[in-house]
Amino acid sequence: MQCQTFVLRLDNPKDLERLNAFLAQVMPIQVSSSLVAGNTPFWSVLVFYEGEPPTRSAPAKPAASQSDPAFEALRTWRSQKAKEEGVPPYVVATNAELQAMLELKPKTLEQLAQVRGFGKTKAAKYGREILQLFSKK
């Protein structure tokens, strides 16, 4: 098991892009985060993952187009859920997990649990809402 830390500054979207690119390249086991208060608050993120650390030259998986309505619907749902739970959006689901859902188009909780990095726990917690989003299409 490997571990990587990230600092997500609230005023720097590049930090979140870097985290999402990393998460798309590894198999996360656990992600922990904490808001660090102070003059300039930031999120401290700790990612435990399997396998070798990705090299800097490894290309990230292409993200879904920002104009893709299905991807935007999932991102909107994720943002609302994250606000309700008081956590950053990537704790609910990473962009890579959302993209994998769009590719798989799950129809059952078991299929949703097969999404890399999402797993049975998140499928049980969020699955019904996600499946409802897919059934509207």
Salt bridges, closest charged atoms under 4 A:
ASP15 OD2 - ARG9 NE 2.72
ASP15 OD1 - ARG18 NH2 3.27
GLU17 OE1 - LYS14 NZ 3.72
GLU72 OE2 - ARG75 NE 3.57
GLU84 OE1 - LYS81 NZ 3.20
GLU85 OE1 - LYS125 NZ 3.66
GLU97 OE1 - LYS122 NZ 3.51
GLU129 OE2 - LYS81 NZ 2.90
